Amino acid sequence: MSSVPRIFITQDSIIADTVRITGSDAAHIIKVLRLNTGDKLRLCDMRRTEYDGIITETSDNALIVALGEGRSCVSELPFEVTLYQGVPKGDKLDTIVQKAVELGVSTVIPVLCERSVSRPDNRAFEKKLERYNKIAVSAASQCGRGIIPAVLPPLSFINACREMKQSEVCFICYEGSETIHIRDYLREKKPRKIAFLIGPEGGLSTGEIRTAGELGIPLIGLGGRILRTETASGFVLSAISILLE
């Protein structure tokens, strides 16, 4: 892992090969990391382009960084991956988001399943989404991502399934019988978009499995072990990376 701090910027903030950093990022760089003129940064424009930068000016709440030549970020998967995650209990979704971002996910969408115990109202979920997206930013910076994956508002199971169908490859992970092993399902596929769904604790209901079948979404097995909901997405993202990247 690089020791050079990584900061996300917007493309329109770059003016004549320099960028001005303000707000919480500037405060973190100046007051926490204690960087100063001449120190190096790595900046990413959230469009898979990154730059090496050198701090040229600092003040109490801002700094100016001179940018080197841009280059493509090599840490991104060559396709988009969306995780539809059955809403789990407690703070498990914090960990799921963090690890999914580290493993290459593009988007995380919570799904309210029949067996989801946690069912916060819209206002409560708005606050949670703010925290989840902060976790995504931190994880993306730490692991050298070229984008900041988004955590979006929750969907019902049926709406999640309908949305998943828009991806070239979509599947639901299921611990029951009559599934296709993930290795066999992904073999020789070359998608631009992948979507998969993980159920909450207790798994998916019989009705939800029936709905998936009616919509033509395949059920995929992850091997002989039954994984916890907070473990399964990491397994799937690792398999996708190994088999398709």
C-alpha positions in Angstrom: 0.0 0.0 0.0 1.3 3.4 -1.0 2.4 5.8 1.9 1.4 8.8 -0.2 -2.0 10.1 0.9 -4.7 9.7 -1.7 -7.3 12.5 -2.1 -10.4 12.6 -4.4 -11.0 15.7 -6.4 -13.4 16.7 -9.2 -12.3 17.1 -12.8 -13.6 20.7 -12.9 -11.5 21.7 -9.9 -8.3 21.3 -12.0 -7.2 24.6 -13.4 -3.9 24.9 -15.4 -2.4 21.7 -13.9 -3.1 22.8 -10.3 -5.9 22.1 -7.9 -7.1 24.0 -4.8 -8.1 21.7 -1.9 -10.4 23.1 0.9 -12.8 21.9 3.5 -12.4 18.7 5.4 -9.8 17.3 3.0 -7.6 20.3 3.5 -8.0 20.2 7.3 -7.1 16.5 7.3 -4.0 17.1 5.2 -2.7 20.1 7.1 -3.8 19.4 10.7 -3.8 15.5 10.9 -1.3 14.4 8.3 0.7 17.6 9.0 1.9 17.9 5.4 3.4 21.1 4.1 4.9 22.8 1.0 6.9 20.3 -1.0 5.1 17.2 0.3 3.5 14.7 -2.1 -0.1 13.7 -2.6 -1.9 11.4 -5.0 -5.1 12.8 -6.4 -7.9 11.0 -8.3 -10.6 12.7 -10.3 -13.2 10.0 -9.6 -13.2 9.2 -13.3 -10.4 6.6 -13.1 -7.6 9.1 -13.7 -5.0 9.8 -11.1 -2.2 12.4 -10.7 0.9 12.7 -8.6 0.9 16.1 -6.9 3.2 18.3 -4.9 1.9 20.9 -2.4 3.0 24.4 -3.5 1.1 26.6 -1.0 -0.8 26.1 2.3 -2.9 28.3 4.5 -5.0 27.6 7.6 -7.9 26.0 5.6 -6.7 25.5 2.0 -3.7 24.3 0.0 -2.6 24.4 -3.7 -1.3 21.3 -5.4 0.7 21.2 -8.6 -0.3 18.2 -10.7 1.8 15.9 -12.8 0.6 14.1 -15.9 -2.6 12.2 -15.5 -2.7 8.4 -15.9 -5.3 5.7 -15.9 -6.0 4.1 -12.5 -5.1 0.4 -12.7 -7.0 -0.6 -9.5 -10.5 -0.7 -11.1 -12.2 -3.8 -12.4 -12.8 -3.7 -16.2 -16.6 -3.9 -15.6 -19.2 -2.5 -13.2 -20.3 -4.6 -10.3 -23.4 -3.8 -8.2 -24.1 -5.5 -4.9 -27.7 -5.8 -3.8 -27.4 -6.5 -0.1 -30.2 -7.8 2.1 -30.4 -5.4 5.0 -28.7 -7.1 8.0 -29.0 -6.5 11.7 -26.9 -4.0 13.7 -23.9 -2.3 12.1 -23.0 -5.2 9.8 -23.7 -3.1 6.7 -20.8 -0.8 7.7 -18.4 -3.7 7.3 -20.1 -5.0 4.2 -19.7 -1.6 2.5 -16.1 -1.2 3.5 -15.0 -4.6 2.3 -17.0 -4.5 -0.9 -15.4 -1.2 -1.8 -12.0 -2.6 -1.1 -12.8 -5.6 -3.4 -13.9 -3.5 -6.3 -17.7 -3.0 -6.1 -19.1 -0.1 -8.1 -22.4 0.4 -6.3 -24.1 -1.0 -3.1 -27.9 -1.1 -2.8 -29.5 -2.2 0.4 -32.5 -4.5 -0.1 -35.4 -4.9 2.3 -36.1 -8.6 2.2 -38.9 -10.5 4.0 -36.4 -11.8 6.6 -34.7 -8.4 7.1 -35.0 -7.8 10.9 -33.8 -4.2 10.6 -36.3 -1.9 8.9 -35.5 1.7 9.6 -37.9 4.4 8.3 -36.8 6.7 5.4 -35.5 9.4 7.7 -33.4 7.0 9.7 -32.1 5.4 6.6 -31.0 8.8 5.2 -28.7 9.2 8.2 -27.4 5.7 7.7 -26.7 6.3 4.0 -24.6 9.4 4.9 -22.5 7.2 7.1 -22.3 4.4 4.6 -21.1 6.8 1.9 -18.4 8.2 4.2 -17.2 4.6 4.8 -17.1 4.1 1.0 -15.0 7.3 0.6 -12.6 6.2 3.3 -12.3 2.7 1.9 -11.8 3.9 -1.7 -9.0 6.2 -0.6 -7.3 3.6 1.5 -7.2 0.9 -1.2 -6.4 3.2 -4.2 -9.7 3.1 -6.0 -10.2 5.3 -9.1 -13.9 6.0 -8.3 -15.9 6.4 -5.1 -18.6 3.7 -5.1 -22.0 4.9 -4.1 -24.3 3.4 -1.5 -27.9 4.1 -2.7 -31.3 4.2 -1.0 -32.9 0.8 -0.3 -35.1 -1.1 -2.6 -37.8 -3.7 -2.1 -36.8 -7.3 -3.2 -39.0 -7.2 -6.3 -37.7 -3.8 -7.4 -34.1 -5.0 -6.8 -34.7 -8.0 -9.0 -36.2 -6.0 -11.8 -33.3 -3.6 -11.6 -30.8 -6.4 -11.6 -32.2 -7.7 -14.9 -30.8 -4.7 -16.6 -27.2 -6.0 -16.1 -25.8 -8.5 -18.6 -24.9 -10.9 -15.8 -27.1 -11.1 -12.7 -27.6 -13.7 -10.1 -28.8 -14.4 -6.6 -26.6 -16.2 -4.1 -28.5 -19.1 -2.5 -27.5 -21.8 0.0 -30.2 -24.3 -1.2 -29.9 -27.2 -3.6 -30.4 -26.9 -7.4 -27.9 -24.1 -7.8 -25.2 -23.5 -10.3 -21.7 -23.1 -8.8 -20.4 -19.6 -9.2 -17.3 -20.9 -11.0 -19.3 -22.7 -13.6 -21.8 -19.8 -14.0 -19.1 -17.1 -14.6 -16.9 -19.2 -16.8 -16.2 -17.6 -20.2 -18.5 -14.6 -19.5 -17.2 -11.2 -20.6 -19.8 -8.7 -19.2 -19.7 -5.0 -18.9 -22.1 -5.0 -16.0 -22.6 -7.6 -13.2 -25.3 -7.5 -10.5 -25.8 -10.0 -7.6 -27.9 -10.2 -4.5 -27.1 -11.5 -1.1 -29.9 -12.2 1.4 -30.0 -11.1 5.0 -29.6 -13.3 8.1 -31.9 -16.2 7.7 -31.6 -16.1 3.9 -34.3 -15.5 1.4 -37.9 -16.7 1.8 -39.5 -19.4 -0.4 -41.6 -16.6 -2.0 -38.6 -14.6 -2.9 -36.9 -17.5 -4.5 -40.0 -18.2 -6.5 -40.1 -14.5 -7.6 -36.5 -14.8 -8.7 -37.3 -17.9 -10.7 -40.3 -16.2 -12.4 -38.0 -13.3 -13.4 -35.4 -15.7 -14.8 -32.7 -14.8 -12.3 -30.4 -17.8 -11.7 -29.6 -19.1 -8.2 -25.8 -19.4 -7.7 -24.1 -21.5 -5.0 -20.9 -20.5 -3.3 -19.6 -24.0 -2.4 -20.2 -26.5 0.4 -20.2 -24.0 3.2 -23.0 -21.7 4.3 -21.6 -18.2 4.6 -22.8 -15.4 6.8 -24.4 -12.4 5.1 -21.5 -10.2 6.0 -19.0 -12.7 4.4 -20.8 -13.7 1.2 -20.3 -10.5 -0.8 -16.6 -10.6 -0.2 -16.5 -14.2 -1.4 -18.4 -13.3 -4.6 -16.4 -10.2 -5.4 -13.2 -12.1 -4.9 -14.4 -14.9 -7.2 -15.5 -12.3 -9.8 -12.1 -10.7 -9.7 -10.2 -14.0 -10.0 -12.4 -15.5 -12.7 -13.1 -12.4 -14.9 -10.5 -9.7 -14.3 
